[in-house]
Amino acid sequence: MTISILLRNPGALFGSESSNIVDPNVTIWWHALVVLTLTAGTAFVMWLGEQITERGIGQGISIIITVGIMAAFPNGVMTVIRNLLQDTGFGLIHLTGLLALVVIAVAGTIFIHLSIRKIPIQYGRQIRGGKVFGGRSMHLPLRVNAAGMIPIIFAVYLMTFPSFIIGILPQDWEWVLGLTNLMDPTNPSFFYLAIYALLIIGFTYFYTAVQINPVQMAEDLQKNGGFIPGLRPGKQTADYINTTLTRITLPGALFLAGIAVIPIAITSWLGVGGMVEGASVLIVVGVVLDTVSQIESYLTMRHYDGFLKDRRLKGRRGR
């Protein structure tokens, strides 16, 4: 992680020199100490996340990231309110509209995260050892947002690459200056936002295709005696799953692009900082919903185990 930060944005590691936080006349050993310290801290956080995963509930790393985002949320809200009411001259109506957009974003994230397309599956009856197996009806769930927030991460890293290349070129060239303004993330242009949104949509389809293989799913269904009513097992089933997956991925991709681009556009338009990013909303909502689901499963299993334990005790007492 530290190496990726070093390659993506060296200023994130060594930006304190330009801000006069430390002595600018530092040696190479100070830089090595910075990298070593961040690497050790990253390793400790990863170890702590593994301990939470093994001994607690939920994914440890995800929970740590979520807690960090939620801890910074109140300060971000106060910064936005202060900038809106004092610095920019916007009134209470604009603040109310902004809060309404946040609520809509959270509600939309929950809806997209929980949305699935159920494909009906029928299993044929089989006779083994004089007993009848199968014949039951189930469904194959396909998530609308199967890619999660990975497309946003890919798009962010890809959008920072041109800025890195532009920073190497001489800044006194006129076309370089124009390209710098065009690809400036702090003051994004329409071209920047459009490319960002298209990258997110493209990566959503790409990562969904990597995660879900319709051909393999069709083969697994055929091996287990399952089929989609009205379709032949094999290629026809795979084509239907692929077509369905392509259709339901579109609203998920558009939502990811919207929740990533709209906060940036609003921040640039209002001229305020501290707004919650779309990726942060996706992380918090996803982790909270997954953790709640795991807690419910844990409580259900514990109740079921307790029920079986009571039944065993009653059976022994009856003997």
Backbone torsions as a table, in degrees:
resi	resn	phi	psi	omega
1	MET	NA	-43.2	179.1
2	THR	-63.7	-39.9	179.2
3	ILE	-64.6	-39.1	179.1
4	SER	-64.7	-38.3	176.5
5	ILE	-65.2	-39.6	-179.9
6	LEU	-63.0	-40.1	-179.9
7	LEU	-75.2	-36.2	-175.0
8	ARG	-79.5	-42.6	-175.5
9	ASN	-152.0	88.6	179.8
10	PRO	-58.6	-27.4	179.3
11	GLY	-63.6	-23.4	177.8
12	ALA	-66.8	-26.9	178.9
13	LEU	-95.8	-40.4	-171.7
14	PHE	-118.2	22.0	-179.1
15	GLY	-73.6	-12.7	-178.0
16	SER	-69.3	-19.3	179.2
17	GLU	-68.7	-45.3	-178.5
18	SER	-69.7	-23.2	-179.4
19	SER	-92.9	6.1	177.2
20	ASN	61.1	26.1	175.1
21	ILE	-73.3	-37.0	177.5
22	VAL	-122.1	173.0	178.4
23	ASP	-64.2	122.4	-178.9
24	PRO	-66.0	-18.2	-178.7
25	ASN	-91.4	50.4	-179.5
26	VAL	-86.8	162.6	-178.5
27	THR	-98.6	177.9	178.6
28	ILE	-64.9	-26.9	-179.7
29	TRP	-68.2	-31.4	176.7
30	TRP	-66.4	-41.3	177.0
31	HIS	-62.7	-41.0	178.1
32	ALA	-63.7	-37.8	178.5
33	LEU	-65.3	-38.1	177.6
34	VAL	-61.6	-47.9	179.6
35	VAL	-63.0	-43.1	-179.5
36	LEU	-64.1	-42.0	179.9
37	THR	-64.3	-45.8	179.2
38	LEU	-66.0	-36.2	177.7
39	THR	-65.5	-43.6	178.1
40	ALA	-64.0	-40.9	177.4
41	GLY	-64.1	-40.1	177.2
42	THR	-63.0	-43.8	178.8
43	ALA	-62.1	-39.2	179.2
44	PHE	-65.9	-42.5	178.9
45	VAL	-64.1	-39.6	177.3
46	MET	-63.5	-41.9	177.8
47	TRP	-64.2	-42.0	178.8
48	LEU	-63.4	-39.3	177.3
49	GLY	-64.0	-38.7	177.5
50	GLU	-65.2	-37.5	177.8
51	GLN	-65.0	-39.7	178.1
52	ILE	-65.1	-39.9	179.9
53	THR	-64.7	-42.0	-176.7
54	GLU	-75.9	-37.5	-172.2
55	ARG	-105.7	-9.2	-177.7
56	GLY	-123.4	-147.3	-178.6
57	ILE	-125.0	134.0	178.8
58	GLY	93.2	176.2	178.0
59	GLN	-83.3	121.4	-173.1
60	GLY	-60.1	-48.5	-179.0
61	ILE	-61.1	-43.0	179.9
62	SER	-62.9	-39.5	179.4
63	ILE	-66.1	-40.7	178.9
64	ILE	-63.1	-44.5	178.3
65	ILE	-62.4	-42.4	-179.5
66	THR	-63.2	-42.8	178.6
67	VAL	-62.3	-40.3	177.7
68	GLY	-63.0	-41.1	178.4
69	ILE	-65.7	-44.9	-178.4
70	MET	-68.0	-30.9	178.0
71	ALA	-68.0	-33.0	179.3
72	ALA	-86.1	-8.0	-175.8
73	PHE	-64.8	-47.0	-179.8
74	PRO	-59.0	-41.7	179.3
75	ASN	-64.3	-38.6	177.8
76	GLY	-64.9	-40.1	178.9
77	VAL	-64.0	-44.5	179.7
78	MET	-64.9	-35.7	177.6
79	THR	-64.4	-43.7	179.0
80	VAL	-63.2	-45.1	-179.6
81	ILE	-62.3	-43.4	-179.6
82	ARG	-64.8	-42.0	-180.0
83	ASN	-67.8	-37.8	-178.7
84	LEU	-69.0	-45.3	-172.7
85	LEU	-84.3	-23.5	-174.6
86	GLN	-110.8	-52.2	-169.9
87	ASP	-83.7	-44.9	-172.6
88	THR	-89.5	-16.8	179.9
89	GLY	85.2	3.7	176.8
90	PHE	-73.9	151.8	-175.6
91	GLY	-100.0	-167.2	-177.5
92	LEU	-67.4	-29.1	179.7
93	ILE	-64.2	-42.7	178.8
94	HIS	-65.1	-39.4	178.7
95	LEU	-64.5	-42.0	177.9
96	THR	-63.0	-42.0	177.4
97	GLY	-63.4	-37.1	178.7
98	LEU	-66.9	-42.5	177.2
99	LEU	-64.4	-36.4	177.1
100	ALA	-63.9	-38.6	177.3
101	LEU	-64.5	-37.7	177.5
102	VAL	-63.5	-44.0	178.7
103	VAL	-62.7	-42.2	178.5
104	ILE	-63.6	-39.3	179.3
105	ALA	-64.0	-43.2	178.9
106	VAL	-65.4	-44.8	179.1
107	ALA	-63.3	-41.5	177.8
108	GLY	-64.9	-37.6	177.9
109	THR	-64.1	-42.6	177.6
110	ILE	-62.6	-43.4	-178.7
111	PHE	-63.4	-46.3	-179.3
112	ILE	-67.2	-38.4	-178.5
113	HIS	-64.6	-35.3	-177.2
114	LEU	-93.7	-6.3	-176.1
115	SER	-77.1	130.2	177.0
116	ILE	-137.0	154.8	174.4
117	ARG	-108.1	118.0	-177.4
118	LYS	-94.4	116.9	175.8
119	ILE	-97.5	121.0	-177.7
120	PRO	-65.9	136.5	179.3
121	ILE	-124.9	133.4	177.8
122	GLN	-118.4	134.0	178.0
123	TYR	-107.2	130.8	179.6
124	GLY	-72.5	156.5	179.3
125	ARG	-80.2	138.4	177.3
126	GLN	-131.3	141.2	-179.9
127	ILE	-107.5	118.8	178.9
128	ARG	-132.1	119.7	178.7
129	GLY	62.4	33.4	-179.9
130	GLY	80.1	3.1	179.5
131	LYS	-114.0	146.3	-178.4
132	VAL	-96.0	124.8	178.0
133	PHE	-117.9	153.5	176.9
134	GLY	84.9	-158.2	-178.2
135	GLY	81.3	6.7	-177.3
136	ARG	-96.3	159.0	179.5
137	SER	-109.0	133.2	178.4
138	MET	-135.4	-169.8	176.6
139	HIS	-141.9	151.6	177.9
140	LEU	-103.0	110.7	-177.0
141	PRO	-83.6	130.6	174.3
142	LEU	-120.4	120.3	-177.4
143	ARG	-76.7	142.2	177.6
144	VAL	-66.9	-39.2	178.2
145	ASN	-115.4	73.4	-179.1
146	ALA	-74.2	-19.8	-176.3
147	ALA	-84.1	-15.7	-178.0
148	GLY	67.1	-138.3	-179.1
149	MET	-102.2	6.7	-179.7
150	ILE	-58.2	-42.0	178.7
151	PRO	-58.3	-35.7	178.4
152	ILE	-65.8	-40.9	178.9
153	ILE	-62.8	-46.1	178.2
154	PHE	-60.2	-43.9	-178.1
155	ALA	-65.1	-39.8	179.6
156	VAL	-62.7	-45.5	-179.8
157	TYR	-64.5	-38.6	-179.5
158	LEU	-70.8	-32.9	179.5
159	MET	-72.9	-24.5	179.0
160	THR	-80.3	-18.2	-178.6
161	PHE	-64.6	-46.2	177.1
162	PRO	-60.4	-37.0	178.6
163	SER	-63.3	-36.7	178.5
164	PHE	-65.9	-42.4	179.1
165	ILE	-66.7	-42.1	-180.0
166	ILE	-63.0	-35.9	179.9
167	GLY	-65.2	-23.5	179.1
168	ILE	-78.3	-31.3	-176.6
169	LEU	-72.4	155.5	177.1
170	PRO	-61.1	129.5	-175.9
171	GLN	-80.9	-6.9	179.1
172	ASP	-85.5	-5.6	174.6
173	TRP	-75.3	136.6	-174.5
174	GLU	-66.4	-43.1	-177.7
175	TRP	-69.9	-29.7	176.5
176	VAL	-68.6	-40.2	178.2
177	LEU	-63.5	-41.8	177.6
178	GLY	-65.0	-39.2	178.2
179	LEU	-68.5	-33.4	177.5
180	THR	-64.3	-44.4	177.5
181	ASN	-65.9	-32.5	-178.3
182	LEU	-71.5	-33.8	-176.4
183	MET	-107.5	21.8	-179.5
184	ASP	-78.8	115.7	-179.4
185	PRO	-72.5	-22.0	179.7
186	THR	-76.4	-26.1	176.1
187	ASN	-133.3	71.9	-169.1
188	PRO	-68.6	138.1	174.8
189	SER	-89.4	172.5	177.4
190	PHE	-63.0	-36.8	178.4
191	PHE	-62.5	-43.2	179.6
192	TYR	-61.7	-46.5	-178.8
193	LEU	-66.6	-37.4	179.7
194	ALA	-66.2	-44.7	178.1
195	ILE	-63.4	-41.4	178.7
196	TYR	-59.8	-46.0	-179.8
197	ALA	-65.6	-42.1	179.6
198	LEU	-64.9	-37.4	177.0
199	LEU	-64.0	-42.1	179.2
200	ILE	-63.0	-44.2	179.3
201	ILE	-62.9	-44.2	179.4
202	GLY	-63.8	-44.1	179.6
203	PHE	-68.3	-28.9	176.7
204	THR	-63.4	-46.7	177.4
205	TYR	-65.5	-40.2	-178.9
206	PHE	-64.3	-48.8	-176.8
207	TYR	-69.7	-33.7	175.9
208	THR	-64.4	-40.7	177.6
209	ALA	-65.8	-33.5	177.8
210	VAL	-70.8	-39.9	-177.2
211	GLN	-74.0	-40.7	-172.3
212	ILE	-115.4	124.1	179.5
213	ASN	-111.5	102.0	-178.3
214	PRO	-59.9	-35.0	180.0
215	VAL	-64.7	-44.4	179.0
216	GLN	-65.5	-38.7	178.3
217	MET	-64.2	-41.2	178.3
218	ALA	-65.1	-39.3	178.3
219	GLU	-66.3	-40.3	178.2
220	ASP	-64.2	-40.5	177.2
221	LEU	-62.3	-42.4	-178.6
222	GLN	-66.8	-38.8	179.0
223	LYS	-65.3	-34.9	-178.4
224	ASN	-90.4	7.0	178.1
225	GLY	78.9	19.4	179.8
226	GLY	-100.6	154.8	179.0
227	PHE	-156.3	157.2	174.7
228	ILE	-90.1	124.9	-177.6
229	PRO	-54.7	130.2	179.3
230	GLY	89.4	-3.0	-179.1
231	LEU	-125.3	147.4	177.0
232	ARG	-80.2	142.9	175.5
233	PRO	-63.6	150.3	178.4
234	GLY	104.4	-130.2	-173.0
235	LYS	-63.2	-41.7	-178.5
236	GLN	-63.9	-39.5	176.5
237	THR	-65.8	-42.7	179.4
238	ALA	-63.3	-41.2	178.6
239	ASP	-64.3	-38.5	179.5
240	TYR	-66.8	-43.7	178.8
241	ILE	-63.5	-41.9	179.9
242	ASN	-63.9	-42.9	178.8
243	THR	-64.6	-43.6	178.8
244	THR	-63.3	-42.2	-179.9
245	LEU	-64.7	-39.1	178.4
246	THR	-63.9	-39.5	-178.8
247	ARG	-69.4	-44.5	-176.2
248	ILE	-77.7	-17.9	178.1
249	THR	-73.2	-27.5	-178.1
250	LEU	-59.2	-51.2	177.9
251	PRO	-63.2	-34.6	176.7
252	GLY	-65.2	-40.9	179.1
253	ALA	-66.9	-42.5	178.2
254	LEU	-63.8	-37.8	178.8
255	PHE	-66.1	-44.1	178.5
256	LEU	-60.2	-43.6	179.0
257	ALA	-63.5	-41.3	-179.5
258	GLY	-66.5	-43.9	-176.3
259	ILE	-73.1	-18.2	176.4
260	ALA	-89.2	-36.3	-173.6
261	VAL	-87.3	-40.7	-174.5
262	ILE	-59.4	-46.6	177.6
263	PRO	-59.1	-36.7	178.4
264	ILE	-66.0	-42.5	179.8
265	ALA	-65.1	-41.3	-179.9
266	ILE	-66.6	-40.8	178.1
267	THR	-61.1	-42.4	178.9
268	SER	-67.9	-37.8	-178.3
269	TRP	-70.5	-43.6	-178.7
270	LEU	-81.1	-21.6	-178.5
271	GLY	71.4	34.2	179.9
272	VAL	-119.9	156.5	175.6
273	GLY	-116.2	172.5	176.7
274	GLY	90.4	3.8	179.5
275	MET	-70.2	149.0	178.6
276	VAL	-72.7	130.4	179.7
277	GLU	-77.8	155.6	179.2
278	GLY	-63.0	-37.5	178.7
279	ALA	-62.4	-36.9	178.5
280	SER	-65.0	-40.7	177.5
281	VAL	-62.4	-42.5	178.7
282	LEU	-62.0	-42.3	-179.3
283	ILE	-64.3	-50.7	-176.0
284	VAL	-62.5	-49.2	-178.1
285	VAL	-63.8	-44.3	-179.5
286	GLY	-63.4	-44.9	-179.2
287	VAL	-66.9	-41.9	179.7
288	VAL	-62.9	-45.5	-179.5
289	LEU	-65.5	-42.0	178.8
290	ASP	-66.0	-39.5	179.1
291	THR	-66.7	-42.2	176.9
292	VAL	-61.5	-40.3	178.4
293	SER	-63.8	-41.1	178.4
294	GLN	-67.4	-37.7	177.6
295	ILE	-64.3	-42.7	178.0
296	GLU	-62.5	-41.4	177.9
297	SER	-64.6	-39.9	179.4
298	TYR	-64.7	-44.1	179.4
299	LEU	-65.9	-37.4	178.1
300	THR	-64.5	-45.2	178.9
301	MET	-65.1	-38.5	179.4
302	ARG	-66.8	-40.5	176.6
303	HIS	-64.2	-39.0	-179.9
304	TYR	-67.2	-42.4	177.9
305	ASP	-63.8	-40.5	177.5
306	GLY	-64.1	-36.9	177.5
307	PHE	-63.8	-44.1	178.8
308	LEU	-65.8	-37.2	179.5
309	LYS	-64.3	-41.8	177.4
310	ASP	-63.5	-37.6	179.9
311	ARG	-66.4	-38.5	178.8
312	ARG	-66.2	-41.3	-180.0
313	LEU	-64.7	-41.4	178.8
314	LYS	-65.4	-37.1	179.4
315	GLY	-66.1	-39.3	179.5
316	ARG	-69.4	-37.1	178.9
317	ARG	-67.9	-31.4	-179.3
318	GLY	-71.1	-23.4	178.6
319	ARG	-74.8	NA	NA
